[in-house]
Amino acid sequence: MEGPVEEKARERFRRLFQLLHSGKLQVRVVLDGIFGLIHGKAGVITFVDGEKTCFMGSANESRTTWELNYELIWEDQSPEAIS
C-alpha cells in the first residue's frame, strides 16, 4: 500500500521526468573529483519569448530548510551574468 509520502515523491518524479523529457529542463552533473562537493545550484532559464535570466543559490525544498536554515537565491537578468 502506498502512503502520502510515496504519492508525493511519485508526483515529483513524474513532473521531473516530464520536464527532462520535454527538453525544458537540462541537468548537468559536475564530478566531485574535479570540483569537490558543490551544494549550490546555478542555471539559466529561457522564457518562451526568448528572454533569459540566471540564478545561483543553495535553497532546498525541505521542511528543515524552510523552518531552520538560511537559504539564499540570487537572480540576474543582465547579459553579463547570463553569458
N, C-alpha and C positions, 0 to 999 in steps of 0.2 A: 504494500500500500504506500502511496506517495503522500507526503505531508506538505504543508505550506512552504517550507524551506526548499524542498526539492522542486516544487512547482515554480517558485520564483527563480531558482537557478536555471531551470529548463527554459523559462521565458527569456532570461537574459542571454543565454547561449543561442537561442533561436534568433534573437534580434542581432547579436554579434555576427552570426552566420549570414543573415540577410545582408547586413552592411558590407561584409567582406565579399560575399558573392556578387553583389551589385557593382562592386568597384568604387563605391562611395567612401570606403574606408580602407586604408592600407596600413599594415602593421610591419614595422621593420625592427628586427632584433639585433642588438649590439652584443657581441661576445664579451663576457666579463673578463676574459683573459687579456683582452686588448684594452678595455676602458675601465675595468673594475666594476664594482656594484654601482649601478645607476638607478636611483629611485625616482628621479624626476621624470616628467613626461614633457614632450615637446611635439609640436606639429603645425602644419599649415592647413587651414580649412579654406576650400574653394567653394564659393557660393554659386548658385545656378547662373547668376548674371556675370560670372567671371571674376568678381571681386574676391580678394583674398584677405585673410587675417591669420596671424600666427599666435601661438600660445606656448607658454612654458610654465611648469609648476610641479607640485608634488601632491596635489589633492587626491585623496582616495574616497571611494564611496563605501563607507562602513559606519557603523554606529559609533565606534570609538573615535573615528575621525571627526564626526560632527559634534560629539559630546565632549571630548577631551583634548584633541590635538589642535595645533595651529597649522592651518594649511594655507598655501599661497598659490595663486594663479596670476600670471602676467599675460596680457594680451597687447598686441601691437599691430596696427594696420599699415604701418609705414613701409614703403618699398624696400628700404634698407633692411628692415627686420625680416621681411618675407623672403628675400633673396638668399 
